[in-house]
């Protein structure tokens, strides 16, 4: 799978609204064939920072960046950002999350 982690620093006036600002982009991406997940989280230390974890099967990410909703996001989202997002992009084996054995929960 293609695994991507990106950090978005949102302008202070838009930080609380970021989930709504990105809703249509998020929903359209999650509906794409080959999308495994597309999940936003907000930093507990910096309320302006959101982290996006996304994964795609095989080469599905290539179709993602060619989609109309991706192109719309490219045009619209930078106006809400304080700086260019930072990204990690890598290929990983598998298509699912593995258990973190070192913190196994036994009840």
HELIX and SHEET records of a PDB file:
HELIX    1   1 UNK A   12  UNK A   14  5                                   3    
HELIX    2   2 UNK A   18  UNK A   21  1                                   4    
HELIX    3   3 UNK A   23  UNK A   30  1                                   8    
HELIX    4   4 UNK A   60  UNK A   66  1                                   7    
HELIX    5   5 UNK A   68  UNK A   76  1                                   9    
HELIX    6   6 UNK A   77  UNK A   80  5                                   4    
HELIX    7   7 UNK A  101  UNK A  103  5                                   3    
SHEET    1   A 4 UNK A  35  UNK A  42  0                                        
SHEET    2   A 4 UNK A  49  UNK A  56 -1                                        
SHEET    3   A 4 UNK A   2  UNK A   9 -1                                        
SHEET    4   A 4 UNK A  86  UNK A  91 -1                                        
END                                                                             
